[in-house]
Amino acid sequence: MTTKEKIKDIIENQPDDATYEEILRELAFAGMIERGLEDVRKERTISNQELGHRIRLWQK
C-alpha cells in the first residue's frame, strides 16, 4: 500500500464529523507508528535498560 493510499484509508475511516485537527492527529500518529516500525526493521532500537541508563545520565 502506498503512502497516499494509507492516508486516504485513514481519512475515509474517520467519522463524518471529525475535525481537521482530529484527522491531522490521526495522520501524525500513523506516521509515528510507521517510523517506529521502520526503526525496528532496521534494528535502530535500544533496550529499556539502556534507555533507563541514558535518562539517569541526563538527570545529573
N, C-alpha and C positions, 0 to 999 in steps of 0.2 A: 504494500500500500504506500502510495506516495505521500509526501507531507501535505500536499494540497488535499488529497482525499481524506487524510486523517483530520485536517482542520474542518472540512465540510461535515464529516461524521460527527465531530464534537458539537458543531453549531446546530446541526439538524436534531441532535438528541437533547438540546436544551428546551425547556418549556417555552411556550409561546410568549409568556410574559417575562422572560428573562431579560434583565437589564444589560446594557452594553458592558458595564463593569463586571457583572457576573460571567458573561461569556468570555471576556478577556481573562478573568481569573481562571476559568476552566482551561483556556488555551495555554496560559502560562504554566499551570500545574502539569498539563500533559507534556509540555516541553521539558519541564524539570524532571519528570519521570523518565522521559526518553534519554536525556543527558545522563541520568544516573545509571540506566541500564547499559548505555554505551560505555560508561566508566567500568562497569562490572565486566563487560565483554572484553575490554582492553586491559583488564586487571589493574586498573588505576584506583584501587581501594586500599584502605588501611584497616587494621583490626580495632575493635573497641578499646582494647588495652593501649594500643599506640595512640589513639585519639585522646584517651584519658591522660596519658603521659604528656602529650603536647599541650593540652589545656592547663595542666598543672604548671608547665613551664611558662605559659603566658601570664599566669596569675602571680608570678613572682615579681 
